[in-house]
Amino acid sequence: MGLLTFAAAAAGAAGAIAVTPAVIAAMGFTAGGIAAGSVAASMMSSAAVANGGGVAAGSIVAILQSIGAAGLSTTGTAAVASAGTAIGTAIGLLL
């Protein structure tokens, strides 16, 4: 792996960790709950209709709300960093 590819991989990891909480908040998953009229509200409504009125624990809506309320866990940070590294590496290999 060349230096440029290594740098792109590192930038991908750091960028993904930095951007993910902001994107989740922008979707409407906030510390105060799901924002009215947001993408998050739409997702929650769809999940509730599909599950008979409730949002299932462990569903994507529940996970995203957890991240919005408390931030990324250590495991979540590692997963996001891994995805960012993969994307950065792919870009670095193309350059």
C-alpha positions as CSV (number, residue, x, y, z in Angstrom):
1,M,0.0,0.0,0.0
2,G,1.5,3.4,-1.0
3,L,1.7,6.4,1.2
4,L,-1.2,8.1,-0.7
5,T,-3.5,5.1,-0.2
6,F,-2.5,4.9,3.5
7,A,-3.3,8.6,3.9
8,A,-6.6,8.2,2.2
9,A,-7.5,5.3,4.4
10,A,-6.7,7.3,7.6
11,A,-8.6,10.3,6.3
12,G,-11.6,8.1,5.6
13,A,-11.6,6.7,9.1
14,A,-11.2,10.0,10.8
15,G,-13.8,11.7,8.5
16,A,-16.4,8.9,9.0
17,I,-16.0,9.2,12.8
18,A,-16.4,13.0,12.7
19,V,-19.3,13.1,10.3
20,T,-21.5,10.3,11.4
21,P,-23.0,11.9,14.6
22,A,-23.7,15.1,12.6
23,V,-25.5,13.2,9.9
24,I,-27.6,11.2,12.4
25,A,-28.5,14.5,14.2
26,A,-29.4,16.1,10.9
27,M,-31.8,13.2,10.2
28,G,-33.6,14.1,13.3
29,F,-32.2,11.6,15.9
30,T,-31.4,14.0,18.7
31,A,-30.5,13.9,22.4
32,G,-34.0,15.2,23.1
33,G,-35.7,12.5,21.1
34,I,-36.9,12.3,17.5
35,A,-37.5,15.7,15.9
36,A,-41.0,16.3,14.6
37,G,-41.3,16.4,10.8
38,S,-37.8,14.9,10.2
39,V,-36.6,11.9,8.3
40,A,-36.3,10.2,11.7
41,A,-40.0,10.9,12.4
42,S,-40.9,9.3,9.1
43,M,-38.8,6.3,9.8
44,M,-40.2,5.9,13.3
45,S,-43.8,6.2,11.9
46,S,-43.1,3.5,9.3
47,A,-41.5,1.2,11.9
48,A,-44.4,1.6,14.3
49,V,-47.0,0.8,11.6
50,A,-45.0,-2.3,10.6
51,N,-44.7,-3.5,14.2
52,G,-48.3,-2.9,15.4
53,G,-47.7,0.5,17.1
54,G,-44.2,0.2,18.6
55,V,-40.6,0.4,17.5
56,A,-38.8,-2.8,18.0
57,A,-35.7,-2.8,20.2
58,G,-32.6,-3.4,18.1
59,S,-34.2,-2.0,14.9
60,I,-32.4,0.6,12.8
61,V,-34.6,3.3,14.2
62,A,-33.8,2.3,17.8
63,I,-30.1,2.1,17.1
64,L,-30.0,5.5,15.3
65,Q,-32.0,7.1,18.2
66,S,-29.5,5.6,20.7
67,I,-26.6,7.1,18.8
68,G,-28.5,10.5,18.6
69,A,-29.1,10.5,22.3
70,A,-25.8,9.1,23.6
71,G,-23.3,9.2,20.7
72,L,-21.4,6.3,19.2
73,S,-20.3,3.5,21.4
74,T,-16.8,2.0,21.2
75,T,-18.1,-0.7,19.0
76,G,-20.0,1.8,16.8
77,T,-17.0,4.0,16.5
78,A,-14.9,1.0,15.4
79,A,-17.5,0.0,12.8
80,V,-17.8,3.5,11.4
81,A,-14.0,3.8,11.3
82,S,-13.7,0.5,9.5
83,A,-16.2,1.6,6.9
84,G,-14.4,4.9,6.4
85,T,-11.1,3.1,6.1
86,A,-12.5,0.8,3.4
87,I,-13.9,3.8,1.5
88,G,-10.7,5.8,1.9
89,T,-8.6,2.9,0.8
90,A,-10.7,2.4,-2.3
91,I,-10.4,6.1,-3.2
92,G,-6.6,6.0,-2.5
93,L,-6.2,3.0,-4.8
94,L,-8.0,4.9,-7.6
95,L,-5.7,8.0,-7.2
